[in-house]
Amino acid sequence: MLSTQRNDNTDVSIYIGTYLKRRRKAVGLTGAQLASRLSISQQQVSRYERGKNAITIQGLLDILQALELRKHDVDDFMKKIFQFYYIDVALEANLIN
């Protein structure tokens, strides 16, 4: 059974957005440059980074690719999302694997 103790969806969006913004700055991109790579508006990038708009899984993967993350980094990031979202990560890992 899935853990019922979870962080709020808004908190998860903010967590993801904060990570994306840090990563974008680490690779030396402006919001406008990332938006151009993704063919979306700079405003949309800003909304994602502030956690104002939720990101689809495909959208998240597109952003992570645009931010030049390696597969290992993407896997690690996804684990961190589960750790943030679910209190009982070990149980989740057993259910997923």
N, CA, C and O of each residue as an XYZ file, in Angstrom:
388
protein
N       0.838     -1.178      0.000
C       0.000      0.000      0.000
C       0.884      1.242      0.000
O       1.911      1.277      0.678
N       0.494      2.244     -0.746
C       1.269      3.470     -0.818
C       1.174      4.252      0.480
O       0.151      4.227      1.164
N       2.233      4.932      0.802
C       2.228      5.785      1.977
C       1.193      6.881      1.786
O       1.089      7.461      0.705
N       0.441      7.162      2.813
C      -0.571      8.213      2.712
C      -0.035      9.549      3.195
O      -0.704     10.572      3.047
N       1.147      9.559      3.763
C       1.742     10.807      4.214
C       2.598     11.374      3.088
O       3.702     10.902      2.817
N       2.056     12.400      2.441
C       2.760     12.997      1.315
C       2.834     14.508      1.490
O       2.015     15.111      2.183
N       3.815     15.094      0.859
C       3.857     16.541      0.778
C       2.790     17.002     -0.202
O       2.381     16.247     -1.084
N       2.357     18.195     -0.051
C       1.366     18.790     -0.929
C       1.900     18.871     -2.360
O       3.097     19.074     -2.562
N       1.019     18.714     -3.354
C       1.437     18.798     -4.760
C       2.129     20.122     -5.069
O       3.073     20.163     -5.857
N       1.661     21.200     -4.453
C       2.283     22.501     -4.666
C       3.724     22.482     -4.181
O       4.612     23.026     -4.838
N       3.959     21.852     -3.020
C       5.314     21.748     -2.493
C       6.217     20.988     -3.461
O       7.373     21.362     -3.656
N       5.696     19.933     -4.060
C       6.483     19.140     -5.007
C       6.811     19.980     -6.234
O       7.935     19.926     -6.733
N       5.853     20.753     -6.725
C       6.095     21.618     -7.881
C       7.164     22.657     -7.570
O       8.001     22.963     -8.419
N       7.139     23.193     -6.368
C       8.155     24.173     -5.965
C       9.519     23.495     -5.847
O      10.530     24.060     -6.262
N       9.551     22.302     -5.291
C      10.800     21.538     -5.169
C      11.405     21.287     -6.549
O      12.598     21.510     -6.759
N      10.581     20.825     -7.487
C      11.048     20.554     -8.848
C      11.511     21.846     -9.503
O      12.577     21.890    -10.117
N      10.713     22.892     -9.374
C      11.061     24.176     -9.983
C      12.368     24.749     -9.468
O      13.169     25.287    -10.232
N      12.574     24.629     -8.166
C      13.821     25.117     -7.565
C      15.019     24.364     -8.125
O      16.051     24.961     -8.431
N      14.876     23.057     -8.256
C      15.954     22.251     -8.833
C      16.231     22.684    -10.271
O      17.386     22.866    -10.656
N      15.174     22.850    -11.061
C      15.348     23.223    -12.465
C      16.048     24.572    -12.603
O      16.915     24.744    -13.459
N      15.672     25.516    -11.766
C      16.295     26.840    -11.823
C      17.777     26.764    -11.458
O      18.616     27.373    -12.121
N      18.097     26.006    -10.391
C      19.506     25.845    -10.008
C      20.303     25.195    -11.131
O      21.417     25.618    -11.440
N      19.722     24.162    -11.738
C      20.412     23.454    -12.826
C      20.597     24.368    -14.039
O      21.661     24.377    -14.659
N      19.562     25.132    -14.371
C      19.645     26.051    -15.517
C      20.789     27.039    -15.319
O      21.580     27.286    -16.229
N      20.863     27.597    -14.118
C      21.930     28.559    -13.834
C      23.300     27.879    -13.836
O      24.288     28.476    -14.263
N      23.361     26.635    -13.363
C      24.634     25.902    -13.331
C      25.182     25.657    -14.727
O      26.397     25.653    -14.922
N      24.299     25.452    -15.706
C      24.781     25.234    -17.073
C      24.905     26.551    -17.846
O      25.261     26.552    -19.024
N      24.609     27.673    -17.176
C      24.831     28.985    -17.772
C      23.775     29.439    -18.755
O      24.066     30.208    -19.671
N      22.544     28.968    -18.574
C      21.460     29.368    -19.470
C      20.569     30.414    -18.811
O      20.344     30.377    -17.601
N      20.070     31.332    -19.604
C      19.028     32.239    -19.124
C      17.685     31.539    -19.297
O      17.579     30.525    -19.987
N      16.679     32.090    -18.668
C      15.333     31.549    -18.851
C      14.910     31.606    -20.308
O      14.251     30.691    -20.802
N      15.287     32.676    -20.997
C      14.942     32.827    -22.413
C      15.646     31.769    -23.270
O      15.053     31.236    -24.208
N      16.897     31.468    -22.953
C      17.626     30.446    -23.711
C      17.016     29.062    -23.512
O      16.880     28.296    -24.466
N      16.650     28.742    -22.271
C      16.006     27.456    -22.015
C      14.657     27.392    -22.726
O      14.313     26.370    -23.319
N      13.908     28.461    -22.667
C      12.612     28.508    -23.346
C      12.775     28.269    -24.838
O      11.979     27.554    -25.446
N      13.796     28.859    -25.424
C      14.061     28.678    -26.848
C      14.372     27.218    -27.167
O      13.898     26.687    -28.171
N      15.164     26.571    -26.318
C      15.490     25.156    -26.531
C      14.245     24.274    -26.475
O      14.173     23.239    -27.138
N      13.274     24.693    -25.680
C      12.069     23.894    -25.463
C      10.894     24.321    -26.346
O       9.854     23.663    -26.371
N      11.070     25.424    -27.067
C       9.985     26.000    -27.884
C       8.758     26.335    -27.026
O       7.618     26.075    -27.409
N       9.029     26.916    -25.863
C       7.964     27.432    -25.007
C       8.321     28.868    -24.637
O       9.422     29.330    -24.938
N       7.408     29.569    -23.993
C       7.678     30.955    -23.632
C       8.574     31.034    -22.393
O       8.632     30.112    -21.580
N       9.265     32.160    -22.280
C      10.087     32.407    -21.103
C       9.192     32.468    -19.859
O       9.605     32.063    -18.773
N       7.979     32.971    -20.025
C       7.042     33.037    -18.909
C       6.698     31.627    -18.397
O       6.563     31.413    -17.193
N       6.561     30.677    -19.324
C       6.258     29.307    -18.916
C       7.424     28.713    -18.130
O       7.214     28.036    -17.123
N       8.637     28.961    -18.583
C       9.820     28.492    -17.840
C       9.793     29.082    -16.435
O      10.040     28.376    -15.458
N       9.497     30.362    -16.333
C       9.433     31.029    -15.031
C       8.358     30.402    -14.144
O       8.579     30.203    -12.950
N       7.207     30.092    -14.717
C       6.127     29.462    -13.938
C       6.551     28.087    -13.427
O       6.270     27.730    -12.282
N       7.229     27.319    -14.280
C       7.726     26.020    -13.841
C       8.718     26.182    -12.695
O       8.638     25.475    -11.690
N       9.650     27.114    -12.850
C      10.697     27.304    -11.853
C      10.156     27.804    -10.521
O      10.734     27.522     -9.471
N       9.063     28.534    -10.556
C       8.449     29.030     -9.316
C       7.414     28.062     -8.753
O       6.850     28.304     -7.686
N       7.166     26.969     -9.467
C       6.195     25.987     -9.003
C       4.762     26.418     -9.197
O       3.856     25.857     -8.580
N       4.539     27.409    -10.047
C       3.181     27.918    -10.295
C       2.400     27.005    -11.232
O       1.182     26.880    -11.112
N       3.100     26.373    -12.158
C       2.475     25.424    -13.081
C       3.108     24.056    -12.880
O       4.328     23.933    -12.767
N       2.268     23.036    -12.838
C       2.771     21.668    -12.749
C       3.350     21.264    -14.104
O       2.937     21.775    -15.146
N       4.294     20.358    -14.076
C       4.965     19.898    -15.292
C       4.557     18.454    -15.544
O       4.532     17.639    -14.622
N       4.240     18.143    -16.789
C       3.970     16.748    -17.139
C       5.286     15.973    -17.092
O       6.366     16.562    -17.120
N       5.183     14.675    -17.022
C       6.392     13.843    -17.033
C       7.180     14.093    -18.310
O       8.398     14.262    -18.260
N       6.499     14.120    -19.457
C       7.196     14.364    -20.726
C       7.843     15.744    -20.732
O       8.973     15.905    -21.194
N       7.130     16.727    -20.224
C       7.690     18.074    -20.145
C       8.919     18.123    -19.255
O       9.903     18.789    -19.580
N       8.862     17.419    -18.135
C      10.007     17.366    -17.229
C      11.199     16.701    -17.898
O      12.324     17.191    -17.800
N      10.957     15.593    -18.575
C      12.056     14.912    -19.271
C      12.651     15.797    -20.365
O      13.867     15.810    -20.554
N      11.807     16.532    -21.083
C      12.302     17.463    -22.101
C      13.182     18.540    -21.483
O      14.238     18.874    -22.020
N      12.742     19.079    -20.353
C      13.527     20.112    -19.677
C      14.853     19.545    -19.185
O      15.900     20.170    -19.349
N      14.806     18.370    -18.587
C      16.050     17.761    -18.088
C      17.028     17.495    -19.229
O      18.237     17.654    -19.060
N      16.513     17.094    -20.381
C      17.382     16.886    -21.544
C      17.950     18.216    -22.015
O      19.136     18.304    -22.335
N      17.120     19.249    -22.061
C      17.587     20.576    -22.480
C      18.634     21.121    -21.519
O      19.496     21.908    -21.911
N      18.557     20.701    -20.263
C      19.537     21.123    -19.260
C      20.757     20.207    -19.215
O      21.603     20.319    -18.328
N      20.833     19.294    -20.194
C      22.000     18.453    -20.415
C      22.294     17.493    -19.257
O      23.454     17.217    -18.952
N      21.239     16.989    -18.621
C      21.440     15.996    -17.570
C      21.711     14.640    -18.190
O      21.103     14.268    -19.194
N      22.626     13.908    -17.585
C      22.911     12.539    -18.012
C      21.873     11.610    -17.397
O      21.179     11.984    -16.452
N      21.769     10.398    -17.934
C      20.774      9.441    -17.449
C      20.904      9.220    -15.948
O      19.900      9.181    -15.237
N      22.119      9.078    -15.468
C      22.343      8.876    -14.035
C      21.786     10.056    -13.227
O      21.168      9.858    -12.181
N      22.007     11.278    -13.713
C      21.515     12.465    -13.018
C      19.989     12.506    -13.006
O      19.381     12.896    -12.009
N      19.373     12.100    -14.120
C      17.909     12.064    -14.198
C      17.369     11.037    -13.213
O      16.409     11.311    -12.493
N      17.978      9.860    -13.178
C      17.555      8.818    -12.234
C      17.671      9.315    -10.794
O      16.762      9.109     -9.990
N      18.774      9.960    -10.474
C      18.991     10.475     -9.130
C      17.949     11.542     -8.790
O      17.421     11.564     -7.678
N      17.660     12.415     -9.735
C      16.666     13.467     -9.521
C      15.285     12.865     -9.275
O      14.564     13.312     -8.383
N      14.912     11.856    -10.059
C      13.607     11.223     -9.889
C      13.507     10.555     -8.508
O      12.449     10.596     -7.879
N      14.579      9.952     -8.044
C      14.582      9.360     -6.703
C      14.375     10.440     -5.648
O      13.660     10.233     -4.667
N      15.003     11.587     -5.856
C      14.853     12.682     -4.897
C      13.417     13.198     -4.866
O      12.918     13.591     -3.811
N      12.760     13.197     -6.013
C      11.355     13.610     -6.040
C      10.521     12.654     -5.201
O       9.683     13.091     -4.412
N      10.743     11.352     -5.363
C      10.008     10.379     -4.556
C      10.333     10.546     -3.074
O       9.440     10.449     -2.232
N      11.587     10.795     -2.751
C      11.963     10.995     -1.357
C      11.269     12.220     -0.787
O      10.870     12.227      0.378
N      11.125     13.244     -1.598
C      10.459     14.453     -1.144
C       8.959     14.228     -1.012
O       8.339     14.666     -0.043
N       8.379     13.541     -1.996
C       6.930     13.394     -2.071
C       6.403     12.341     -1.110
O       5.386     12.556     -0.450
N       7.078     11.219     -1.026
C       6.615     10.125     -0.179
C       7.491      9.990      1.049
O       8.719     10.015      0.963
N       6.853      9.849      2.168
C       7.584      9.685      3.419
C       8.271      8.311      3.445
O       9.421      8.206      3.873
N       7.578      7.265      2.993
C       8.098      5.904      3.039
C       8.686      5.526      1.678
O       8.034      4.851      0.882
N       9.909      5.959      1.419
C      10.556      5.744      0.129
C      10.884      4.274     -0.095
O      10.779      3.788     -1.222
N      11.275      3.563      0.940
C      11.620      2.142      0.792
C      10.413      1.349      0.305
O      10.543      0.476     -0.553
N       9.260      1.648      0.844
C       8.043      0.973      0.411
C       7.756      1.294     -1.053
O       7.392      0.409     -1.827
N       7.918      2.544     -1.424
C       7.684      2.940     -2.814
C       8.644      2.224     -3.751
O       8.240      1.771     -4.822
N       9.906      2.116     -3.363
C      10.899      1.447     -4.211
C      10.514     -0.009     -4.439
O      10.669     -0.529     -5.545
N      10.017     -0.664     -3.406
C       9.599     -2.054     -3.546
C       8.397     -2.185     -4.477
O       8.294     -3.161     -5.219
N       7.503     -1.227     -4.444
C       6.322     -1.279     -5.303
C       6.663     -0.981     -6.760
O       6.049     -1.536     -7.672
N       7.627     -0.118     -6.974
C       7.994      0.272     -8.334
C       8.860     -0.787     -8.986
O       8.692     -1.076    -10.171
N       9.774     -1.366     -8.245
C      10.717     -2.313     -8.827
C      10.154     -3.671     -8.926
O      10.828     -4.587     -9.397
